Amino acid sequence: MDQLVKVKEACLKGLIPQNICDTIVSRFELVKSGIQRIENASGTTYPISYVEPSALVTSSSDMSFQYGILFARTLPVFFEEKFQVVIQISAPLVAFGLKGTIHAILAHEFLHYLELIRKISKMELLSDEISSNLFENTYADSTRLFEPRAVFSDQTLLTHITKKFPTGFKDYKLEDKTEKHWISKQLPITNIALDSNTVKLSAEMLSKVKLDNSLLEKITQFEERESKLRKKKLY
């Protein structure tokens, strides 16, 4: 799969200026190096990923914030009766993000992927509720993932994750660049209602899912490491 195929199509249609297209293509090496880094640090293959040629914008139903910007999403997909997890990477992240930020976000989505597979393997994921309030959603996002230290052996990568996700992702420079150089210039935007950003799989669909045994073994190892880290915190 060409991870930039949708970007190239958007460029051909004139939806994105050529200079932005060239920037995305040239900076995609940062994404590739990040994925390789995550695989090396976890001993686990990164899921399918692609660059979405739009800014991913969320709105809160109670209007406590005007909108929030998502830079990547983890999506469970059923295609021709087959289950896959896909990481959707927003084009503004590739175009404007620093190397450390890109790697941190890719690693964060990888943790979402692991948690999703863990829940499916234990038949826990009949519904993964996501709050319609952006602040509550940020808090929930940071509380249901694997402890990064249980998954990654790369200390620099762990530092990037800690700095970018203390209580939910925040990078004011990246958000400012996305606002100025993408959103305000009316480049493609995908609006996502947080109420609809919910994973729902029926028991029937879950029963059809076939998971890789080696991945499940790695997840068990991560769970054991996480348990040991928690005990160290307690004592």
Number of C-alpha atoms within 10 A of each C-alpha: 7 10 16 17 14 15 22 19 13 17 18 13 10 11 16 20 13 12 9 17 21 14 14 22 15 12 18 19 13 17 20 13 14 22 21 14 18 24 17 15 17 20 14 17 13 22 16 12 22 20 24 25 27 24 24 22 17 21 20 20 16 10 11 11 13 11 16 15 18 17 25 24 21 21 19 17 13 14 8 6 10 11 16 16 18 18 22 21 27 22 29 27 27 24 22 22 22 16 17 18 23 23 25 25 23 26 27 23 23 27 20 20 21 23 16 21 22 19 13 18 16 9 13 15 19 16 11 13 16 18 19 19 17 22 15 11 16 16 13 16 18 16 11 12 17 20 18 19 16 18 25 22 15 14 11 12 22 19 13 18 21 15 16 18 18 10 15 15 20 14 13 9 12 19 18 13 17 22 16 12 15 21 17 10 10 12 14 17 15 13 14 17 15 20 15 11 16 14 16 13 18 10 12 9 14 17 12 12 15 12 14 9 9 10 16 15 11 16 20 13 14 21 17 13 17 18 13 13 14 12 10 9 7 7 5
